[in-house]
Amino acid sequence: MTTDTHIDDTAVEPDYIAEEWARLCRRDPGALAVAEPDRQVSVGELIALSRARAGQLIAQGVTPGSRVIVARPNSIEFVVDYLAIRLCGAVLVNLPWAAGTSITELAGILDASCVILTEHLVGDNPLFDQLGDRRFRPDEDAPIGPEKPIHRAPEDIVWLACTSGTTGTPKAAMHTAATLERQTEVFAQHFGLTADDPILVSSPVGHAVALLFGVRMSLMLDSVMVLVPRWRIETAVDLIERYGCAFTVAPTPFLMDMVAWAEENGTERIKTLRFFPSAGAPVPRPLVKRGLEALPHCQIWSYFGTSEAGAVTAVPLDAALEHRLETDGTALPGTTTRVVDGELELHCPPQMMKGYWSGDPGGRLRPDGWYATGDAAVQRPDGYIRMIGRARDIILRGGENISPLEIENVLLGHPAVSDISIVGYPDERLGSRLAAVVVADAPVTLNDLRLHCEQVGLDKAKWPEFMMQIDTIPLTAIGKVRRDDLEILVQQQIEQQKSA
């Protein structure tokens, strides 16, 4: 006996870009779509602006598959660029507007057909002269762009997510229409957000977080998108109050500002803000505790994500307090995690990149689909994950691997310490010793820090052995500590003390 299997030849593959545009076009054209502090555009205006920009891009030579670099601050113009690139069938490459050499280098590496800058911000910087004809010059007489997006298959590359390394040219992770869609969808579903939840886009749109969980999430939900052009806590508070924002995701320094503001001013003006997950840099556990106390109506906790896979972990909304304070959550649906030799590895085909544009010499993305993150972590038997920091930041002292984050979390509990970073410095006997780089609100000494470590029961091998005080911890645009810079500062000060 045989059984005939019928193959459905009528099945239509999803067109995520067309669906996104169609959702926008179905909205009330007079409804508010995007807001800045001093400007708003309606849905109808956003559609018209995007089609006009698409026509300008096509006139400049952008074709399906072309790479288009957009280096802008958080602005309505960025949203217009994003939608126009989707209409053209081109590949988006979003970079920080002040990235400078990364913009020009990547333009060559990616053979970008167009680079969009915010001209009044970059001015006459000669660095950008080398872009030549790639530099976007809007042609006001260009024909209006297409009414519907040029078709791209789910597996076509549509976005290059550039990694946010502190040195060297960023690597470009290749994402398809399908992986890009899933990365935003899984986070929106986790929080149960709807069209009634305005989204505050506070992180820089030059990085993946703001694109995925700000710009794209607002478009996916049909909700109002509210842009913070450049982070200032007063601006963010004003916008939350004015538009009733319910959600934002931002790096650790932004969360620190919000918590400090609420501690001083209360929560009446930001009472609509229900969710503030934070990532991009390790979130100190004492800061999460302060946040939950200062903003009791708002879910505050850290999560973990990468440019290669989007959001990987999140704390369940009904999780116990201990899980919010001490972990970075559990793997999101569709993602499997494991820790191998102290390093977190992922398997999440629906949202994992297809590789790096210029290859993967480190072999992080393996043939079986597992991806080695380069981040140190601990995974508990109940599935909760605690991130320790970048594996390369681990300090080897006397044969023991020491996590800077663990010590930083302890020392942030000292009343005089407002910010701190722990870095290693060379030592002939132990290989490395520990230095504390401190931002302090009151006088503090190395002995004060060591006494605090003793009082909280931190192992003596993790006590700092050198301290220097500075005004501000140097950070990247998304809040990652520039540890290389701090290591240089520490070594310079140590050498000066030796020669004194």
N, C-alpha and C positions, 0 to 999 in steps of 0.2 A: 504494500500500500504506500502510495506517495502522497505528500501534501504540497499543494502549490502555495507558494508565498507571493503575495501581491505586494509590489513595490509602488508606493504612492508617488507618481511622477509630478503630482500637482503641488507638492509641498513647496512653500516659498520660504527662502532663507530670510531671516530678519534683516532689515535695513535700519540700524540703530540711528544713523545720522538723519535719515528721512523722518523717522518717528519723532526725534527730538524737535525738528523743525515744524512738523505737523502739530505737535502739542502746543508749541508757541503760537502758531497761526490759529489754533482753535480758541485761544483765550480772548477775552473781551479786549478789543483793540484800544479801548480807552482806559483800561486798568493800568495801574502802576506796575512797571516791570523792574526797573533798576533805579536806585537812588544813590547819590553822593551827598556830602554835606550841603552843597549849594546848587545841586542840579538833579532833575528827575527826568526819566523818559518813560513814556507809556509803551505798552506792548506794540501798538501800531507804529510808533516812532522807531522802536528798536528793530522791527522788521524792515522798515524802509531804510534805516541807516545801514543795516547789515547787507542788504541787497546792493546798495550804492557802493559800499566798500568792496564787496565781492566783484563788482564790475571794474573797480579801480585795480584790484589785484590781477584780474584776468588781463586787463590792458597792459599791465607791467610784465606779463609773461608767465603768470602762475597757471599751472595746469594740474590735472589730477596727479597726485603723487609728489608734487613739488614740495620741498621743505620751506616753510615760512617761519622765520624767527620773529617772535613778538616780545619786545623788551619794554614793558610799560609798568608804571605803578598801578595800584588798584583804582581803576577808572572805568567809566562807561565805555570809553574808547576800546579798552581791552575786551569787553564783552562783545562789542561790535566786531572787532577783529576775529575773535574766536568763532562767532557765527558765520562770518564771511568766509573764513578758511574752510569751514565745514561745507558751505554752499559750493565752493570751488572744487571740493574733493581733494584739497591739499593736505599736507601733514603739518600739524601744529608743533612748534618748538617754543615753549614759553620759558623765558629767562628773566632774572632780575634786571630791572632797567639800568642799574648801576654796575652791572657785571663787567663792563669794560672789555678787557682782553678776551674773556670767555665768549663774548658775543662775536667778536671779529674772528677768533680762532675757529669757533664752531661753524660760522658761516662758510669757511673754507672746507672744513672737514666734512660737513654735511652737504656741501654743494648747494647751499640754500639759494633759491631763486629770488627771495625777497627778505629784507630785514626791516621790521617796523620799529621805529624808535619814537619816543616822545621828544620832539625836536627842541622844545623850549627848555627841557631839562638837560639834554646833552650839549646844547649850544653849539659852539664851533670847535668842539674837541677834535683835534686832528686825527686822533686814533680811528675815528669812524670814516675818515676820508678813504681808507683802504677798501671800504665796502663797495665803492664805485657804483655801478648800475644796480647793484643789489639793494641799495638803500631805497626805501619806499618813498616815492614822491606822488602824492595823490593827484590824479588827473580829474579835475572837476567836470570835464566834458566826456568822461568815459561812459559807455552805455551801462544801464542798470544791469546788475547781475541776475542770475537765473531765479525763477520763482520757487524752484525746488532744488534741493541739493543734488549734485552729480552723484550717481550711485557708486558706493563703495561696498565691497563684500565684507562680511563680518571678519574675515581673516586678513583684510588689507591693513597695512600699517597706516595709522591716522594720527598718532601722537608719539613724540620722542620726549620721554621724561628724563631730564638731565639731573644726574646725581649731584648732591650738594657737598662735595668734598671741599675741605678748607684749603687745599693746595692743588695746583695742576688744573688742566682743562677737564670739565665735567664729562662723565661718560653718558651716552644717550641710550636709555633703555627703550626698546621698540615695543609699542603697544598697538594692538589692533582695535578695530571698532568694537569687537566683542569684549576684550579685556578691559578697555576703558569704561564701557558701559557697566560691567560687573563691579568694578572698583567703587563707583559711586553708589550703585544700587544696594550693595551689601551694607554700607554704612547708613544710608537713608532708612533701610528696613530695620536696622538695629535700634534706631532711636524712635521709630514709629512716627516720623515727621510727615506733615501733610501740607497742602497748599495754604493752610491758615497759619503756618509757622514761618515768619520772615527770617531770612538767614543773614547774619552779619559776617561779611567777608573781611576778616581782620588780618589774616596772614597774607604775606606778599603773593600776588598772583603769578610772580615769576617762578614759584615753586609748586610742586605737585599738590600739596595739601589744600591750598586755596582754590586751585582749579577743580579738584575732585569734589571737595566737601564744602565749597562755597559757590562758585560760578555754576558748575554742572549740577550740583544738588538743587540749587534754586530752579534751574530750568527743568530738571526732572520732576520736581514737585509742583511746578506752576506757582511757586511762592515768590514773594517780593525779595529781591536781592539788594542788600544794603552794603555799600562799599566804604571802607575806611581807607582813604587815599594813602596816608602815612600814619603809622601807629602813634597815637596820643591817647591816653586814657580818658581825657576830657572829651575828645571827639567821639570815642567809642561809646561812652556813657550817654552823650547827647543823642546819638543815633539809635541806641537801644530804646531810650525813652520815647523818641519821636515816632519810631516805626514799630515798636513792640517786638523787637527781635527776640526769638526763642532759642536760637542755637548759634554758637560760633565754635570754631576749633582753631587753636593758635599755639605758638611755641611758649615755652616756660616763662620767658621774661614778660610776655603779655599777661599771662595768668598771675604772675607776681604783682603786676600793676593793678589788676582788677581786684585781687584780694586785699591789697593794701588800701585801695580806694574804698572798698566796702567796709573795711574795719574802721575807717575814719568817718565815713559819710552815711553808713547804713545802706539799705537795699531798696528803698522806695522807688528810686529812679530806674532801677534795673530789675524790677520785680518780674518782668516777663521772661527774663533769661533763664531757661530751664536746663540747658546743657552747655558745658564748657569742657570737653575733652581736650587734653593737651599732649603734644608730642613734639618731635623735631629735635629735642634735647631731653636728657633724663629729667624727670620731674621729681624734685625732692619730696620725700614722704611727709616731712613736716609742713611743706607748703600745701599738700593735699588736705591735711588735717585742718590747717588754718582756713583753707577755702571752704570746707564743709561747714565750719563753724561760722564764718563770716557771711556765707551765702547759703543758708540752710534750704532754700527753695530750689537750688541749682545743683545738678549732678556734676561733680568735679572729680576727675580722676585722669590718670595717664593711660595712654594706649600706645601700641607699637605699630609702625608701618614703614614701608620702604618705597622708593621710587620704582623699584622693580615689580612690586606686587600690591601696592596700595595699602590699605589698612589690613593688618594681620590679626591683631588681638583687640579685644575691647572688654570692659567690665560689664557684665549683665546689669540691666537697670534695677533688678531686685536683689543684687548681691549684698552680702553682709558687709558691715563696716570694715571688718578686718581685710576683706578682699579689696575694697576700695583703697584702703590706706597702704597695703603692703604688696600689691601685685599690679601688673599691667593687663590683667584680664585673662580671658581664655580665647582660643582660636575662633575666629568668625566662621560662619557656615561656608563650606567649600574649601576650607584650609585645614591641613594637617601639619602639626609641628612636632619636632623632636629636638633634643639637645645632644650633640655629638662632641665629645671632648670639650665640653663647656660652651660650644657655639650653637646658636639657634639655627635650625634648618627648616625650610618650608616646602610644602607641596600643595599648590593651589592652582591647578591648570586653568580654571575659569578667569583668573585675573592676573596670572603671571606673564611677565614680558616674554617676547619671543627670542630675546637675545639683545646684545649690545650692537649698536651701529658699526662700531669699529672692531668687533670681535670681543672675545672673553678670554684673554690670556691667562687669567687667574683660575679659570674653570669653575666659577661659582655656580653657573647653571648647568647641571649635569644631564647626561643623556636620558636618565630615567625620570627627569622632571623635577627632582629635588634641587632646591636653591640654598646655598650656604650664605647666610646673611653677613657674616663677619661681626656679629654682635654676640657678646657673652650673655648667657641667661641661665636661669634655673627653672625647670618645669616640675611642678609638684604632682604627686599622685592624683590629685583631684582635677588636674588639667590646667590649673592657674599657673601663669608664667610671670616670673619676676626678671625684668631686664637688669643687667648689671652694667652695661655700657659697651662701647665699641671694644671688641677683642684686642684691637691694637692699642687701646688706652690702658689695658691692664698693666700694672707695674710689677715687675719681678724683683722682689726684695729678699735676698738671702734664700733663694730657691722657692719662695712662696708667692703665688699669684694674688695680688691685692687689687681690689676694685676701688678706684677713686670715688665712685658714687656712694659706696657704703660709708666712707669716712666723711664725705661732704654732707650726707644726710644727718650724721651725728653732730657735726660741728655747726650746722645751721641752727641747731637747738641752743647754741650759746647766745646769751642775750645781746652781746656786743656785735655779733656777726650778722651782716645783712646779705652777704653773698660770699661764696668761697669756691675755689677749685683746688684740687689736689693733683700735683704732677710729680713725676720722678726726676731725680737728678743723679748724675753718675757718682758711683762710689767704688773704690778699688776692692774693698772687702766684701760688700754685700751686693755689688752689681748696681743697685739703685737704692736711694733713700727717698723719703717722702717730704715734699715741701707743700706748705699751705699758703696759697695766694689769697689774701683776705681783703674784702671790702667791709669796713667796720663803722658802726654808728657811735662807738665809744672806744676809749683806749683798751687795747687788748694785747697780750704778749703771747709768745710761744708757750710759756709755762701755763698761762691761763687755758690755752687750747688743750694742752696735754692733761691738765687736771680735769677738764670737762670730759675728755675721753675716758679717764679712769673712773670718774663718777658714774658714767653710763655703762661701764663694763666692757668697753671696746678692747679687744686684744691689743697688748702693748706693741706688737709688731706693726700695728696700723696707726700708731700715734705719729703725728707729724714731727719731723726732726729739724725743720727749718721753716721760718715764716717770713713773708714779706707782705707789705700792705700797699694796695693800689686803689685808685679812685673808682675804676670800673673794670669788670672782667670783660676782656675782648671777645666778641661774639660774631658769628656769621650772620647773614641776613635772616635766617630762620632760628637763631638762638643757640646754635651749637658753639661750645667753647673752643676758642682757638688755642688748643693746648700746646701746639708747637711754639706759638708766640710766648706763652707763659713759661715754657721750659727755657727758652732763650733768656727771658728776663731774670729767672731764678739763677741760672748759671752766671749771668753777668754780675748779679749782686753778690753771689758767693765769691767770685773772683775779685771783686772790688774789696770785699771784707778781708780776703787773704792778703791782698797787697797793701792794705791800709796800715 
